[in-house]
Amino acid sequence: MSPFQEDPIIVIGAGVTGLSVATLLQSQYPEIRITIIAAETPTTTSPSADYASMWAGAHYRPIAGSTAQLKQEAEMAQRTAKVMRRIAQESPEAGVAFLQGVEYLEDPPEEILRLKTGDVYASTNDEFRVLEHAELPFGAKWGCEYRTWCVNVQPYCQWLLDRFITNGGQLIGHRLSSAADAFDFARQIGLGRVKIIVNCSGRNFDQDPKVKIIRGQTVLVKQRYSKTVTRQNRDGTWTFLIPRPNGGGTIVGGTKEIGDPETRPRPETRQKLLEQAAQAYPDFVDSVDKFEVLKENVGRRPWREGGFRIETESVAPGQRIVHGYGGGGRGYELSWGAAERIVELVKASAPAKARL
Ligand SMILES: Cc1cc2nc3c(=O)[nH]c(=O)nc-3n(C[C@H](O)[C@H](O)[C@H](O)COP(=O)(O)OP(=O)(O)OC[C@H]3O[C@@H](n4cnc5c(N)ncnc54)[C@H](O)[C@@H]3O)c2cc1C
């Protein structure tokens, strides 16, 4: 009998990070009682802009680079791509699909120009190809295509949550004042003696000075595009299309506005996004009035300087918080790789006699 039956584990957060961690932990250690505590969950009818997982596109678009952070993220992204491939094959209802990714850059940096056809870009066997000059649209200096994946975000998170509950997990809807508050809360509601809290709260309760929000506004349209395509414009703006699997339409986006607190969609931004998309991708829709708009979205990416915080903190004797927050604009594409690293820290945090 595992000592963890008396020492349940709490995961804070039911975004893509918390759900991935909780399901991974549960699949490896089915005897442990795992409870997710979250202010908002995939069943929340009108999620706030702060619940980033409900507002993502979401696609996987690699970021080339040689910094330690980007290298680590590339590893996590490739691990995630492997798991997503299995999910797409075995559970089509989860809302993950592999498809062609295309990128056009108006002002490509050096590290991009060094890439060659056949390199591993998104994942092994991704059929990465640098486009010929003649294949580039007007104004683009570099382009590529490769195999990648997209996810229909709400059904995917709901699918993860349903599996977690079916396999014996528990979900409690509650707003905590801090990660450490979960220790007291667990005692109050009779969960027993909790020694490990996993903090997947997205922004760590705004208590980390390295965390900032990045506002993102997008438009969901009914039409479905066959591939996910991103154009990086010279002025630093982005024009992307992200089809959502299983009939979820296509996300037309999008903005990246650092520190912008506005949670309502701005009409002028919507107009600009649709105009830019019609101009960049006329094979999708060639004039703004032809878009069938279903919804306007505003979400806040939980961005952190230095990337994801995956780290253990000792708060009191026998009480540890394993942090897993700050996924920024990459929470889906890094989700399984990050979850594996977070679960490793949970294992290492278990009391010696009960080491998982
Ligand atoms: C417009 C837009 C487009 C994006 N596109 C992509 C994309 O294409 N690919 C990609 O990989 N990523 C994308 N992202 C980023 C992605 O959405 C985030 O990185 C990811 O959702 C973060 O997930 P998370 O679980 O860490 O945080 P969240 O989804 O924010 O979840 C946090 C969880 O913690 C809970 N919580 C927070 N505070 C408390 C509290 N006080 N008490 C209790 N619970 C609390 C919340 O209720 C929630 O359940 C995009 C984001 C936006 C906004």
The ligand as a Tripos MOL2 file, in Angstrom:
@<TRIPOS>MOLECULE
LIG
   53    58     1     0     0
SMALL
NO_CHARGES

@<TRIPOS>ATOM
      1 C1         -4.4220   34.4210  -28.0360 C.3       1 LIG1
      2 C2         -3.5720   33.2890  -27.5500 C.ar      1 LIG1
      3 C3         -3.0310   32.3860  -28.4580 C.ar      1 LIG1
      4 C4         -2.2170   31.3350  -28.0120 C.ar      1 LIG1
      5 N1         -1.7580   30.4350  -28.9230 N.ar      1 LIG1
      6 C5         -0.9970   29.3960  -28.5040 C.ar      1 LIG1
      7 C6         -0.5350   28.4250  -29.4300 C.ar      1 LIG1
      8 O1         -0.8130   28.4890  -30.6120 O.2       1 LIG1
      9 N2          0.2430   27.4040  -28.9560 N.ar      1 LIG1
     10 C7          0.5650   27.2940  -27.6370 C.ar      1 LIG1
     11 O2          1.2710   26.3550  -27.2870 O.2       1 LIG1
     12 N3          0.1150   28.2050  -26.7390 N.ar      1 LIG1
     13 C8         -0.6440   29.2480  -27.1360 C.ar      1 LIG1
     14 N4         -1.0810   30.1800  -26.2360 N.ar      1 LIG1
     15 C9         -0.5730   30.1110  -24.8560 C.3       1 LIG1
     16 C10        -1.3360   29.1250  -24.0050 C.3       1 LIG1
     17 O3         -2.6950   29.4410  -24.0160 O.3       1 LIG1
     18 C11        -0.8170   29.1930  -22.5640 C.3       1 LIG1
     19 O4          0.5850   29.0770  -22.5380 O.3       1 LIG1
     20 C12        -1.3770   28.0430  -21.7420 C.3       1 LIG1
     21 O5         -2.7650   27.9830  -21.8840 O.3       1 LIG1
     22 C13        -1.0090   28.1950  -20.2740 C.3       1 LIG1
     23 O6         -1.6400   27.1360  -19.5930 O.3       1 LIG1
     24 P1         -1.5850   27.0260  -18.0250 P.3       1 LIG1
     25 O7         -2.3120   25.8010  -17.6720 O.co2     1 LIG1
     26 O8         -0.1750   27.1390  -17.5740 O.co2     1 LIG1
     27 O9         -2.3310   28.3270  -17.4950 O.3       1 LIG1
     28 P2         -3.8940   28.6830  -17.5920 P.3       1 LIG1
     29 O10        -4.5280   28.1310  -18.7830 O.co2     1 LIG1
     30 O11        -3.9970   30.1670  -17.3870 O.co2     1 LIG1
     31 O12        -4.5340   27.9360  -16.3600 O.3       1 LIG1
     32 C14        -4.3150   28.3710  -15.0480 C.3       1 LIG1
     33 C15        -5.1910   27.5590  -14.1260 C.3       1 LIG1
     34 O13        -4.8970   27.9790  -12.7900 O.3       1 LIG1
     35 C16        -6.0850   28.3800  -12.1580 C.3       1 LIG1
     36 N5         -5.8190   29.4560  -11.1960 N.ar      1 LIG1
     37 C17        -5.2180   30.6380  -11.4280 C.ar      1 LIG1
     38 N6         -5.2460   31.3920  -10.3120 N.ar      1 LIG1
     39 C18        -5.8860   30.6460   -9.3690 C.ar      1 LIG1
     40 C19        -6.2760   30.8820   -8.0220 C.ar      1 LIG1
     41 N7         -6.0440   32.0400   -7.4190 N.pl3     1 LIG1
     42 N8         -6.9030   29.8920   -7.3230 N.ar      1 LIG1
     43 C20        -7.1770   28.7050   -7.9400 C.ar      1 LIG1
     44 N9         -6.8860   28.4520   -9.2210 N.ar      1 LIG1
     45 C21        -6.2510   29.4060   -9.9330 C.ar      1 LIG1
     46 C22        -6.9700   28.8780  -13.2810 C.3       1 LIG1
     47 O14        -8.3340   28.9350  -12.8770 O.3       1 LIG1
     48 C23        -6.6880   27.8140  -14.3320 C.3       1 LIG1
     49 O15        -7.4360   26.6650  -14.0650 O.3       1 LIG1
     50 C24        -1.9190   31.2170  -26.6270 C.ar      1 LIG1
     51 C25        -2.4860   32.1090  -25.7190 C.ar      1 LIG1
     52 C26        -3.3080   33.1290  -26.1610 C.ar      1 LIG1
     53 C27        -3.9170   34.0530  -25.1390 C.3       1 LIG1
@<TRIPOS>BOND
     1     1     2 1
     2     2     3 ar
     3     2    52 ar
     4     3     4 ar
     5     4     5 ar
     6     4    50 ar
     7     5     6 ar
     8     6     7 ar
     9     6    13 1
    10     7     8 2
    11     7     9 ar
    12     9    10 ar
    13    10    11 2
    14    10    12 ar
    15    12    13 ar
    16    13    14 ar
    17    14    15 1
    18    14    50 ar
    19    15    16 1
    20    16    17 1
    21    16    18 1
    22    18    19 1
    23    18    20 1
    24    20    21 1
    25    20    22 1
    26    22    23 1
    27    23    24 1
    28    24    25 2
    29    24    26 1
    30    24    27 1
    31    27    28 1
    32    28    29 2
    33    28    30 1
    34    28    31 1
    35    31    32 1
    36    32    33 1
    37    33    34 1
    38    33    48 1
    39    34    35 1
    40    35    36 1
    41    35    46 1
    42    36    37 ar
    43    36    45 ar
    44    37    38 ar
    45    38    39 ar
    46    39    40 ar
    47    39    45 ar
    48    40    41 1
    49    40    42 ar
    50    42    43 ar
    51    43    44 ar
    52    44    45 ar
    53    46    47 1
    54    46    48 1
    55    48    49 1
    56    50    51 ar
    57    51    52 ar
    58    52    53 1
@<TRIPOS>SUBSTRUCTURE
     1 LIG1         1 GROUP 0 **** ****
